[in-house]
Amino acid sequence: MSTETLILFFIGLSLAGFVAGLVWQNTGNAKKKSFKGSTGAKYLTAVSLIAMILLAVLYSILYNF
């Protein structure tokens, strides 16, 4: 695999992690009074978002200039 394909694969993987974190945070919260049990979802969402932004900037620098 080329480097470009790997970077795009990891961007997609981090997007999937970001969406999974959002779904995890919002699943069943209509019945709950607090969001105390969703710290793992917050970490997954934050790490996935940061990784996706960094990989997108790296891809932009390497392949668009």
PDB file with one MODEL, atoms N, CA, C and O in Angstrom:
MODEL        1
ATOM      1  N   MET A   1       0.835  -1.186   0.000  1.00  0.00           N
ATOM      2  CA  MET A   1       0.000   0.000   0.000  1.00  0.00           C
ATOM      3  C   MET A   1       0.876   1.244   0.000  1.00  0.00           C
ATOM      4  O   MET A   1       1.954   1.271   0.594  1.00  0.00           O
ATOM      5  N   SER A   2       0.392   2.252  -0.669  1.00  0.00           N
ATOM      6  CA  SER A   2       1.142   3.500  -0.694  1.00  0.00           C
ATOM      7  C   SER A   2       0.854   4.309   0.575  1.00  0.00           C
ATOM      8  O   SER A   2      -0.088   4.021   1.314  1.00  0.00           O
ATOM      9  N   THR A   3       1.666   5.300   0.802  1.00  0.00           N
ATOM     10  CA  THR A   3       1.503   6.148   1.977  1.00  0.00           C
ATOM     11  C   THR A   3       0.189   6.920   1.904  1.00  0.00           C
ATOM     12  O   THR A   3      -0.482   7.110   2.918  1.00  0.00           O
ATOM     13  N   GLU A   4      -0.169   7.357   0.718  1.00  0.00           N
ATOM     14  CA  GLU A   4      -1.414   8.104   0.553  1.00  0.00           C
ATOM     15  C   GLU A   4      -2.621   7.245   0.935  1.00  0.00           C
ATOM     16  O   GLU A   4      -3.544   7.725   1.593  1.00  0.00           O
ATOM     17  N   THR A   5      -2.611   5.999   0.527  1.00  0.00           N
ATOM     18  CA  THR A   5      -3.712   5.091   0.849  1.00  0.00           C
ATOM     19  C   THR A   5      -3.783   4.835   2.350  1.00  0.00           C
ATOM     20  O   THR A   5      -4.874   4.777   2.916  1.00  0.00           O
ATOM     21  N   LEU A   6      -2.646   4.683   2.991  1.00  0.00           N
ATOM     22  CA  LEU A   6      -2.635   4.450   4.437  1.00  0.00           C
ATOM     23  C   LEU A   6      -3.158   5.656   5.205  1.00  0.00           C
ATOM     24  O   LEU A   6      -3.915   5.502   6.163  1.00  0.00           O
ATOM     25  N   ILE A   7      -2.759   6.855   4.791  1.00  0.00           N
ATOM     26  CA  ILE A   7      -3.242   8.054   5.471  1.00  0.00           C
ATOM     27  C   ILE A   7      -4.751   8.174   5.304  1.00  0.00           C
ATOM     28  O   ILE A   7      -5.457   8.487   6.263  1.00  0.00           O
ATOM     29  N   LEU A   8      -5.251   7.930   4.096  1.00  0.00           N
ATOM     30  CA  LEU A   8      -6.697   7.993   3.873  1.00  0.00           C
ATOM     31  C   LEU A   8      -7.435   6.921   4.660  1.00  0.00           C
ATOM     32  O   LEU A   8      -8.535   7.164   5.156  1.00  0.00           O
ATOM     33  N   PHE A   9      -6.840   5.734   4.781  1.00  0.00           N
ATOM     34  CA  PHE A   9      -7.443   4.666   5.583  1.00  0.00           C
ATOM     35  C   PHE A   9      -7.564   5.091   7.044  1.00  0.00           C
ATOM     36  O   PHE A   9      -8.607   4.881   7.663  1.00  0.00           O
ATOM     37  N   PHE A  10      -6.511   5.684   7.601  1.00  0.00           N
ATOM     38  CA  PHE A  10      -6.553   6.091   9.004  1.00  0.00           C
ATOM     39  C   PHE A  10      -7.469   7.290   9.228  1.00  0.00           C
ATOM     40  O   PHE A  10      -8.040   7.433  10.309  1.00  0.00           O
ATOM     41  N   ILE A  11      -7.618   8.155   8.219  1.00  0.00           N
ATOM     42  CA  ILE A  11      -8.594   9.237   8.324  1.00  0.00           C
ATOM     43  C   ILE A  11     -10.001   8.639   8.407  1.00  0.00           C
ATOM     44  O   ILE A  11     -10.809   9.073   9.227  1.00  0.00           O
ATOM     45  N   GLY A  12     -10.290   7.666   7.579  1.00  0.00           N
ATOM     46  CA  GLY A  12     -11.588   7.003   7.624  1.00  0.00           C
ATOM     47  C   GLY A  12     -11.815   6.263   8.926  1.00  0.00           C
ATOM     48  O   GLY A  12     -12.921   6.271   9.465  1.00  0.00           O
ATOM     49  N   LEU A  13     -10.773   5.621   9.435  1.00  0.00           N
ATOM     50  CA  LEU A  13     -10.875   4.901  10.703  1.00  0.00           C
ATOM     51  C   LEU A  13     -11.134   5.863  11.862  1.00  0.00           C
ATOM     52  O   LEU A  13     -11.934   5.562  12.749  1.00  0.00           O
ATOM     53  N   SER A  14     -10.474   6.998  11.861  1.00  0.00           N
ATOM     54  CA  SER A  14     -10.708   7.969  12.928  1.00  0.00           C
ATOM     55  C   SER A  14     -12.088   8.607  12.797  1.00  0.00           C
ATOM     56  O   SER A  14     -12.703   8.957  13.804  1.00  0.00           O
ATOM     57  N   LEU A  15     -12.584   8.763  11.564  1.00  0.00           N
ATOM     58  CA  LEU A  15     -13.956   9.245  11.386  1.00  0.00           C
ATOM     59  C   LEU A  15     -14.953   8.241  11.955  1.00  0.00           C
ATOM     60  O   LEU A  15     -15.929   8.627  12.598  1.00  0.00           O
ATOM     61  N   ALA A  16     -14.709   6.964  11.721  1.00  0.00           N
ATOM     62  CA  ALA A  16     -15.579   5.925  12.273  1.00  0.00           C
ATOM     63  C   ALA A  16     -15.525   5.927  13.805  1.00  0.00           C
ATOM     64  O   ALA A  16     -16.552   5.737  14.455  1.00  0.00           O
ATOM     65  N   GLY A  17     -14.351   6.138  14.382  1.00  0.00           N
ATOM     66  CA  GLY A  17     -14.231   6.230  15.835  1.00  0.00           C
ATOM     67  C   GLY A  17     -14.944   7.439  16.396  1.00  0.00           C
ATOM     68  O   GLY A  17     -15.549   7.371  17.465  1.00  0.00           O
ATOM     69  N   PHE A  18     -14.874   8.551  15.675  1.00  0.00           N
ATOM     70  CA  PHE A  18     -15.569   9.766  16.096  1.00  0.00           C
ATOM     71  C   PHE A  18     -17.080   9.553  16.101  1.00  0.00           C
ATOM     72  O   PHE A  18     -17.758   9.923  17.060  1.00  0.00           O
ATOM     73  N   VAL A  19     -17.602   8.967  15.047  1.00  0.00           N
ATOM     74  CA  VAL A  19     -19.040   8.708  14.961  1.00  0.00           C
ATOM     75  C   VAL A  19     -19.459   7.692  16.024  1.00  0.00           C
ATOM     76  O   VAL A  19     -20.514   7.842  16.640  1.00  0.00           O
ATOM     77  N   ALA A  20     -18.645   6.664  16.242  1.00  0.00           N
ATOM     78  CA  ALA A  20     -18.959   5.672  17.269  1.00  0.00           C
ATOM     79  C   ALA A  20     -18.985   6.312  18.654  1.00  0.00           C
ATOM     80  O   ALA A  20     -19.834   5.966  19.476  1.00  0.00           O
ATOM     81  N   GLY A  21     -18.074   7.230  18.920  1.00  0.00           N
ATOM     82  CA  GLY A  21     -18.074   7.938  20.197  1.00  0.00           C
ATOM     83  C   GLY A  21     -19.312   8.784  20.382  1.00  0.00           C
ATOM     84  O   GLY A  21     -19.869   8.837  21.478  1.00  0.00           O
ATOM     85  N   LEU A  22     -19.754   9.454  19.315  1.00  0.00           N
ATOM     86  CA  LEU A  22     -20.972  10.256  19.409  1.00  0.00           C
ATOM     87  C   LEU A  22     -22.200   9.381  19.641  1.00  0.00           C
ATOM     88  O   LEU A  22     -23.078   9.734  20.428  1.00  0.00           O
ATOM     89  N   VAL A  23     -22.258   8.248  18.961  1.00  0.00           N
ATOM     90  CA  VAL A  23     -23.383   7.338  19.158  1.00  0.00           C
ATOM     91  C   VAL A  23     -23.364   6.778  20.566  1.00  0.00           C
ATOM     92  O   VAL A  23     -24.406   6.663  21.212  1.00  0.00           O
ATOM     93  N   TRP A  24     -22.174   6.430  21.043  1.00  0.00           N
ATOM     94  CA  TRP A  24     -22.032   5.878  22.400  1.00  0.00           C
ATOM     95  C   TRP A  24     -22.495   6.898  23.445  1.00  0.00           C
ATOM     96  O   TRP A  24     -23.140   6.529  24.427  1.00  0.00           O
ATOM     97  N   GLN A  25     -22.171   8.173  23.239  1.00  0.00           N
ATOM     98  CA  GLN A  25     -22.582   9.199  24.191  1.00  0.00           C
ATOM     99  C   GLN A  25     -24.086   9.400  24.204  1.00  0.00           C
ATOM    100  O   GLN A  25     -24.661   9.679  25.256  1.00  0.00           O
ATOM    101  N   ASN A  26     -24.726   9.263  23.066  1.00  0.00           N
ATOM    102  CA  ASN A  26     -26.141   9.613  22.967  1.00  0.00           C
ATOM    103  C   ASN A  26     -27.083   8.428  23.036  1.00  0.00           C
ATOM    104  O   ASN A  26     -28.296   8.622  22.958  1.00  0.00           O
ATOM    105  N   THR A  27     -26.588   7.224  23.176  1.00  0.00           N
ATOM    106  CA  THR A  27     -27.449   6.051  23.216  1.00  0.00           C
ATOM    107  C   THR A  27     -28.081   5.913  24.602  1.00  0.00           C
ATOM    108  O   THR A  27     -27.381   5.770  25.605  1.00  0.00           O
ATOM    109  N   GLY A  28     -29.384   5.956  24.641  1.00  0.00           N
ATOM    110  CA  GLY A  28     -30.104   5.754  25.895  1.00  0.00           C
ATOM    111  C   GLY A  28     -30.069   6.915  26.844  1.00  0.00           C
ATOM    112  O   GLY A  28     -30.468   6.751  27.997  1.00  0.00           O
ATOM    113  N   ASN A  29     -29.617   8.077  26.436  1.00  0.00           N
ATOM    114  CA  ASN A  29     -29.525   9.206  27.357  1.00  0.00           C
ATOM    115  C   ASN A  29     -30.855   9.899  27.597  1.00  0.00           C
ATOM    116  O   ASN A  29     -30.953  10.758  28.473  1.00  0.00           O
ATOM    117  N   ALA A  30     -31.877   9.542  26.839  1.00  0.00           N
ATOM    118  CA  ALA A  30     -33.192  10.144  27.074  1.00  0.00           C
ATOM    119  C   ALA A  30     -33.762   9.695  28.422  1.00  0.00           C
ATOM    120  O   ALA A  30     -34.543  10.422  29.037  1.00  0.00           O
ATOM    121  N   LYS A  31     -33.375   8.498  28.885  1.00  0.00           N
ATOM    122  CA  LYS A  31     -33.884   7.972  30.145  1.00  0.00           C
ATOM    123  C   LYS A  31     -33.002   8.347  31.331  1.00  0.00           C
ATOM    124  O   LYS A  31     -33.447   8.268  32.476  1.00  0.00           O
ATOM    125  N   LYS A  32     -31.772   8.749  31.080  1.00  0.00           N
ATOM    126  CA  LYS A  32     -30.832   9.042  32.167  1.00  0.00           C
ATOM    127  C   LYS A  32     -30.977  10.489  32.624  1.00  0.00           C
ATOM    128  O   LYS A  32     -31.409  11.363  31.872  1.00  0.00           O
ATOM    129  N   LYS A  33     -30.606  10.709  33.863  1.00  0.00           N
ATOM    130  CA  LYS A  33     -30.625  12.062  34.412  1.00  0.00           C
ATOM    131  C   LYS A  33     -29.256  12.730  34.299  1.00  0.00           C
ATOM    132  O   LYS A  33     -29.169  13.958  34.325  1.00  0.00           O
ATOM    133  N   SER A  34     -28.182  11.940  34.172  1.00  0.00           N
ATOM    134  CA  SER A  34     -26.834  12.509  34.099  1.00  0.00           C
ATOM    135  C   SER A  34     -26.018  11.753  33.067  1.00  0.00           C
ATOM    136  O   SER A  34     -26.414  10.687  32.595  1.00  0.00           O
ATOM    137  N   PHE A  35     -24.871  12.325  32.726  1.00  0.00           N
ATOM    138  CA  PHE A  35     -23.975  11.739  31.731  1.00  0.00           C
ATOM    139  C   PHE A  35     -22.674  11.257  32.371  1.00  0.00           C
ATOM    140  O   PHE A  35     -21.622  11.311  31.734  1.00  0.00           O
ATOM    141  N   LYS A  36     -22.726  10.789  33.613  1.00  0.00           N
ATOM    142  CA  LYS A  36     -21.506  10.442  34.337  1.00  0.00           C
ATOM    143  C   LYS A  36     -20.790   9.222  33.763  1.00  0.00           C
ATOM    144  O   LYS A  36     -19.566   9.143  33.870  1.00  0.00           O
ATOM    145  N   GLY A  37     -21.487   8.287  33.171  1.00  0.00           N
ATOM    146  CA  GLY A  37     -20.880   7.055  32.711  1.00  0.00           C
ATOM    147  C   GLY A  37     -20.282   7.108  31.322  1.00  0.00           C
ATOM    148  O   GLY A  37     -19.864   6.076  30.797  1.00  0.00           O
ATOM    149  N   SER A  38     -20.230   8.275  30.713  1.00  0.00           N
ATOM    150  CA  SER A  38     -19.791   8.348  29.327  1.00  0.00           C
ATOM    151  C   SER A  38     -18.398   8.953  29.176  1.00  0.00           C
ATOM    152  O   SER A  38     -18.126   9.620  28.178  1.00  0.00           O
ATOM    153  N   THR A  39     -17.506   8.732  30.150  1.00  0.00           N
ATOM    154  CA  THR A  39     -16.161   9.302  30.021  1.00  0.00           C
ATOM    155  C   THR A  39     -15.363   8.589  28.936  1.00  0.00           C
ATOM    156  O   THR A  39     -14.569   9.221  28.240  1.00  0.00           O
ATOM    157  N   GLY A  40     -15.562   7.287  28.783  1.00  0.00           N
ATOM    158  CA  GLY A  40     -14.880   6.553  27.720  1.00  0.00           C
ATOM    159  C   GLY A  40     -15.297   7.042  26.351  1.00  0.00           C
ATOM    160  O   GLY A  40     -14.475   7.119  25.438  1.00  0.00           O
ATOM    161  N   ALA A  41     -16.562   7.373  26.201  1.00  0.00           N
ATOM    162  CA  ALA A  41     -17.058   7.895  24.931  1.00  0.00           C
ATOM    163  C   ALA A  41     -16.465   9.265  24.635  1.00  0.00           C
ATOM    164  O   ALA A  41     -16.156   9.581  23.486  1.00  0.00           O
ATOM    165  N   LYS A  42     -16.309  10.071  25.673  1.00  0.00           N
ATOM    166  CA  LYS A  42     -15.713  11.401  25.479  1.00  0.00           C
ATOM    167  C   LYS A  42     -14.263  11.278  25.045  1.00  0.00           C
ATOM    168  O   LYS A  42     -13.820  12.008  24.158  1.00  0.00           O
ATOM    169  N   TYR A  43     -13.515  10.363  25.660  1.00  0.00           N
ATOM    170  CA  TYR A  43     -12.121  10.161  25.266  1.00  0.00           C
ATOM    171  C   TYR A  43     -12.016   9.634  23.837  1.00  0.00           C
ATOM    172  O   TYR A  43     -11.167  10.084  23.068  1.00  0.00           O
ATOM    173  N   LEU A  44     -12.877   8.679  23.483  1.00  0.00           N
ATOM    174  CA  LEU A  44     -12.863   8.136  22.122  1.00  0.00           C
ATOM    175  C   LEU A  44     -13.174   9.227  21.101  1.00  0.00           C
ATOM    176  O   LEU A  44     -12.514   9.317  20.066  1.00  0.00           O
ATOM    177  N   THR A  45     -14.163  10.045  21.384  1.00  0.00           N
ATOM    178  CA  THR A  45     -14.537  11.122  20.477  1.00  0.00           C
ATOM    179  C   THR A  45     -13.407  12.139  20.340  1.00  0.00           C
ATOM    180  O   THR A  45     -13.085  12.562  19.229  1.00  0.00           O
ATOM    181  N   ALA A  46     -12.806  12.532  21.454  1.00  0.00           N
ATOM    182  CA  ALA A  46     -11.750  13.538  21.420  1.00  0.00           C
ATOM    183  C   ALA A  46     -10.509  13.029  20.703  1.00  0.00           C
ATOM    184  O   ALA A  46      -9.948  13.733  19.863  1.00  0.00           O
ATOM    185  N   VAL A  47     -10.076  11.821  21.022  1.00  0.00           N
ATOM    186  CA  VAL A  47      -8.870  11.271  20.398  1.00  0.00           C
ATOM    187  C   VAL A  47      -9.087  11.057  18.903  1.00  0.00           C
ATOM    188  O   VAL A  47      -8.193  11.322  18.099  1.00  0.00           O
ATOM    189  N   SER A  48     -10.258  10.585  18.537  1.00  0.00           N
ATOM    190  CA  SER A  48     -10.550  10.370  17.120  1.00  0.00           C
ATOM    191  C   SER A  48     -10.585  11.686  16.352  1.00  0.00           C
ATOM    192  O   SER A  48     -10.089  11.764  15.228  1.00  0.00           O
ATOM    193  N   LEU A  49     -11.164  12.711  16.950  1.00  0.00           N
ATOM    194  CA  LEU A  49     -11.234  14.003  16.289  1.00  0.00           C
ATOM    195  C   LEU A  49      -9.845  14.611  16.116  1.00  0.00           C
ATOM    196  O   LEU A  49      -9.531  15.142  15.051  1.00  0.00           O
ATOM    197  N   ILE A  50      -9.018  14.540  17.146  1.00  0.00           N
ATOM    198  CA  ILE A  50      -7.659  15.079  17.055  1.00  0.00           C
ATOM    199  C   ILE A  50      -6.846  14.321  16.022  1.00  0.00           C
ATOM    200  O   ILE A  50      -6.124  14.931  15.234  1.00  0.00           O
ATOM    201  N   ALA A  51      -6.953  13.002  16.015  1.00  0.00           N
ATOM    202  CA  ALA A  51      -6.222  12.201  15.029  1.00  0.00           C
ATOM    203  C   ALA A  51      -6.692  12.513  13.618  1.00  0.00           C
ATOM    204  O   ALA A  51      -5.879  12.604  12.697  1.00  0.00           O
ATOM    205  N   MET A  52      -8.001  12.677  13.441  1.00  0.00           N
ATOM    206  CA  MET A  52      -8.533  12.963  12.113  1.00  0.00           C
ATOM    207  C   MET A  52      -8.041  14.321  11.616  1.00  0.00           C
ATOM    208  O   MET A  52      -7.678  14.449  10.447  1.00  0.00           O
ATOM    209  N   ILE A  53      -8.022  15.327  12.474  1.00  0.00           N
ATOM    210  CA  ILE A  53      -7.547  16.654  12.072  1.00  0.00           C
ATOM    211  C   ILE A  53      -6.066  16.620  11.731  1.00  0.00           C
ATOM    212  O   ILE A  53      -5.648  17.188  10.721  1.00  0.00           O
ATOM    213  N   LEU A  54      -5.266  15.957  12.567  1.00  0.00           N
ATOM    214  CA  LEU A  54      -3.824  15.885  12.293  1.00  0.00           C
ATOM    215  C   LEU A  54      -3.522  15.132  11.003  1.00  0.00           C
ATOM    216  O   LEU A  54      -2.660  15.548  10.229  1.00  0.00           O
ATOM    217  N   LEU A  55      -4.218  14.038  10.767  1.00  0.00           N
ATOM    218  CA  LEU A  55      -4.000  13.277   9.540  1.00  0.00           C
ATOM    219  C   LEU A  55      -4.472  14.053   8.309  1.00  0.00           C
ATOM    220  O   LEU A  55      -3.845  13.977   7.253  1.00  0.00           O
ATOM    221  N   ALA A  56      -5.565  14.793   8.437  1.00  0.00           N
ATOM    222  CA  ALA A  56      -6.042  15.598   7.314  1.00  0.00           C
ATOM    223  C   ALA A  56      -5.067  16.715   6.975  1.00  0.00           C
ATOM    224  O   ALA A  56      -4.842  17.006   5.801  1.00  0.00           O
ATOM    225  N   VAL A  57      -4.485  17.343   7.994  1.00  0.00           N
ATOM    226  CA  VAL A  57      -3.477  18.384   7.756  1.00  0.00           C
ATOM    227  C   VAL A  57      -2.231  17.773   7.129  1.00  0.00           C
ATOM    228  O   VAL A  57      -1.657  18.357   6.210  1.00  0.00           O
ATOM    229  N   LEU A  58      -1.804  16.614   7.607  1.00  0.00           N
ATOM    230  CA  LEU A  58      -0.646  15.933   7.047  1.00  0.00           C
ATOM    231  C   LEU A  58      -0.900  15.561   5.595  1.00  0.00           C
ATOM    232  O   LEU A  58      -0.028  15.753   4.747  1.00  0.00           O
ATOM    233  N   TYR A  59      -2.063  15.039   5.300  1.00  0.00           N
ATOM    234  CA  TYR A  59      -2.423  14.676   3.925  1.00  0.00           C
ATOM    235  C   TYR A  59      -2.428  15.917   3.036  1.00  0.00           C
ATOM    236  O   TYR A  59      -1.942  15.885   1.906  1.00  0.00           O
ATOM    237  N   SER A  60      -2.978  16.998   3.552  1.00  0.00           N
ATOM    238  CA  SER A  60      -3.042  18.235   2.790  1.00  0.00           C
ATOM    239  C   SER A  60      -1.651  18.775   2.484  1.00  0.00           C
ATOM    240  O   SER A  60      -1.398  19.250   1.377  1.00  0.00           O
ATOM    241  N   ILE A  61      -0.762  18.707   3.445  1.00  0.00           N
ATOM    242  CA  ILE A  61       0.601  19.200   3.239  1.00  0.00           C
ATOM    243  C   ILE A  61       1.366  18.308   2.251  1.00  0.00           C
ATOM    244  O   ILE A  61       2.069  18.811   1.375  1.00  0.00           O
ATOM    245  N   LEU A  62       1.229  17.014   2.392  1.00  0.00           N
ATOM    246  CA  LEU A  62       2.014  16.102   1.558  1.00  0.00           C
ATOM    247  C   LEU A  62       1.511  15.996   0.122  1.00  0.00           C
ATOM    248  O   LEU A  62       2.316  15.875  -0.801  1.00  0.00           O
ATOM    249  N   TYR A  63       0.201  16.038  -0.082  1.00  0.00           N
ATOM    250  CA  TYR A  63      -0.335  15.701  -1.390  1.00  0.00           C
ATOM    251  C   TYR A  63      -1.059  16.826  -2.109  1.00  0.00           C
ATOM    252  O   TYR A  63      -1.490  16.633  -3.246  1.00  0.00           O
ATOM    253  N   ASN A  64      -1.209  17.983  -1.498  1.00  0.00           N
ATOM    254  CA  ASN A  64      -1.905  19.073  -2.180  1.00  0.00           C
ATOM    255  C   ASN A  64      -1.009  20.250  -2.520  1.00  0.00           C
ATOM    256  O   ASN A  64      -1.436  21.143  -3.253  1.00  0.00           O
ATOM    257  N   PHE A  65       0.204  20.284  -2.021  1.00  0.00           N
ATOM    258  CA  PHE A  65       1.093  21.394  -2.346  1.00  0.00           C
ATOM    259  C   PHE A  65       2.118  20.986  -3.354  1.00  0.00           C
ATOM    260  O   PHE A  65       2.955  21.798  -3.747  1.00  0.00           O
TER     261      PHE A  65
ENDMDL
END
